[in-house]
Amino acid sequence: MLDHAVASVLAAYPTVLAACRRRPPRSTRAARRLSDHLTGLLEHLDLLTPLSTGDLAARARVSPATISLQVDRLVRLRLVQRSRDPRDGRRVLLRLTEEGAGQRSERTLLDPDRVREALSRLPPEQRDALAAGLRALARAAITLPKELDALRRESPQRRTSS
């Protein structure tokens, strides 16, 4: 049953991506200085709900030192705001700025209008189930780097002999 679900996701994703992919973004000053990787970091952040630098590093599959350098750049570009956690002063919390939210929406991989149009063609119960399923898949995917990075580094021969 799990293999059927994997096959379904792998088959559907390219179709959704092709149908809903965003056209290249307008070239603003900040956008010209923003790599695809840094833009991807913005996807994990929110205007209201803070995320710790450690959590962002885990989601991006990079070390805390690397994420620190990347966050420095996003802060200099005024796309991210950094603050201390009021409950634990050792933790650094990150939030998108208004400009960061604008950059994220301009550079997102999928065009929100095309996604909205596609979703509007589904019955409400299917639309709600799809949204809930994608949120659940995203939550599960966040845990993957810890579990799968070591497996990816193993040689293919070693995996098949286990």
N, C-alpha and C positions, 0 to 999 in steps of 0.2 A: 504493500500500500504506500509506503514512503517513497519507493522508487517511482510510482505513478505520480505522486505529488511533485517530486523533483523534475520529472519529465514535463509536467504541465507548466511549472514555473519557467523552466528553460525554453520551452516552446513559446510561451506567451510573452516573455519579457522583450525579445527583439521586435515583435510586432508592435507592442505598446511604445517602445523607444522610437521606432521608425515613424509611427503615426503621430506621436506627440512631442518629438524632439524640437527644442527651441532653435530658432534661427540664431546666427552669431549675434552677440550683444553689441549694443552701441558702444563706441569707443569713448569712454570718459577717462579723465586723467587717472583716477584711482584704478579703473579697470585695466589700463595699460600696464600698471605696475603690479597687477595681481595675477599670480600664476593660477593654473587650474587647481593645483594642490591647495593653495591658500583659499581659493574660492570654495573648495570642498570642505575646508574647516568651518567656514561660515554656515554651511548646511547643518552642522551639529549644534549651533548656538541659537539663542532665542533672545528677544527683547526683554522679556519679563523673568523667565526662569533661568537662574544662573547654572553654569556647569563648571565643575572644578577643572583645573588644568590637567590633573591626573586622569580624570574621566575622558577629557578630550584626547589626551595622548593615547589612551587605551582604544578609543573608537577609531582614531586615525592610524593605529598600528605603528606608532613611533615612540621613541623614548621620551621621558619627561624633559631631558635637556633639549632635545630637538623641538619639542612643542613649545618650549619656553622661547626659543629663537623665533619661531614662526609667529607666536602670539605677540612678541615684541614688534614685529613688522606690522601686524594687523592693528596694534595699538597706535603705532606711528602714523598709519594711514587713517586713523580715526574711525575704523570699522568695528573695533571691539573695545569694550571698557573692562578694565581689570580692577578688582577690589578684594579686600581681605574678607574672609568668612567671619562674621561677627561672633559665631559660636566657637571657632577654632582659628585663631589668628595666623596659624601656619599655612592654612589652605588659601589658595588664590582662586577666586571665582571670576568667571567670564560671562559677559553679556554682549549681545549685539548692540551697536549704536543704531540710530535711525539711518545713518549713511550705510552702515553695514547691512542692515535689512534691505535697503534699496539695492545694494550691490548683489546681495544674495538673490533677490527676486529677478534682477536683470540677467544674472548668469546661471540660473538654475538650469539643469539639464533638460527638464521637461517644461513645455509651455503650459502654464496654468490654464489658459483659455481652452487649449485643445483637450487637456485632461478634464476640465469642467464639462466640455461638450460631450466627450466620450462617456463620462459618468452620467450625464443627463439622459443618455439613451438606455440606461439600465433601470429596472424597477427599483423603487426605494429599498426594498429588503435586500436585493442583491448588492446594491451600492453600499449599504451599511455593512453587510457581511464582508465585502471586499475591503473596505476601509479598515475594519477591525482585523481582518486577516493580515493585511500589509503592516499594520502597527505591530501585531504579534510577531510577524517574521522579522521586522526591524529590531524589536527587542531581543529576539533570539540571536540575530546576526551580531549584535554588539558583543556577545560573549565569545564569538568565534576566534578572535586573535589568540586568546590565551589557550584555547583548546587545540587549534589546528596549525599554528605556526610551526610547532615542533614537528608535526607530522609532515608538513610540506618540505621541511629541510631534510627529512629522511630520504634515502635513495629509494627509487622505485623497487629495486630488488629486495630491499629489506622489508618493505611494506607487504610484498606478495609472499614472502617466506614466513610471515607471522601467522 
